[in-house]
Amino acid sequence: MGIETSLSLSEVNDRIAILRDNIRQLIEQAAGAAGAEVEERIAERLEQQNAELEKLLKAREVMTGGR
């Protein structure tokens, strides 16, 4: 059982909004990044944020019955 199952729908929606904003900011950082190491760190963070977003989107779908 993941953390998302213990959250209310409102909390899930809030976390989804935060993750989307984080992803937007990471994309902006990536556009201005210089150096392979920095780009790699940003890519790893983007991957983590996207994975968490997918989990929360699935949890929200279950909570709302797919609406």
N, C-alpha and C positions, 0 to 999 in steps of 0.2 A: 504494500500500500504506500503510495507516495504522499508527500505533503499536501498536494493539491486536493486530495480527498477529504482533508480535514478543514478546508477553507469554505467560506460561504461563497455564493455566486458573486456577490459584490467584491469580495476580496480577490477572487479569481480575475474578475474584470479589471480591478485596479492593477494587479500584477501583470496582466496582459498589456495594459497601457504603458506601464513602466518598462517592460521588456521591449516593446515596440520603439519607445523613445531611446532606450539604450542602443538598440540596433541601428537606429537612424544616426545617433551620435558616433557610433563605431564606424559606420560607412563614411561619414564626414571625415573622421580621423584617418581612415584608410586612404582617402583621396589626397590628403596632404602628407602622408607618411613618407619618410625617407629611410631606406635601409631595409634589408631583408629580415633582420631580427625583429624590428618594430612591426613590419607587415605580417610576420608570422604570428606574433603575439596578438595582434588585432584579429587575424583570421581565426585563431583559436578561440578568442573571446566571442567572436561572431557565431562560431559553431556552437558554443555552449549556450549562448543566449537564444539562438534559433531552436535548439533542442528543448530548452525549457519552455519556450513559447509554444512549440508543438504539443508538449505535454499538457500545458494549461488550456490550450484550445480544445484538445480532446476531452479534458475534464469538464470544460464548460459545455461541450456538446452533450456529454452524458447527463450533466446536471439539468440541462434545458430540454432534454429529450430530442435533441437534434434540431431545435428551432433556431 
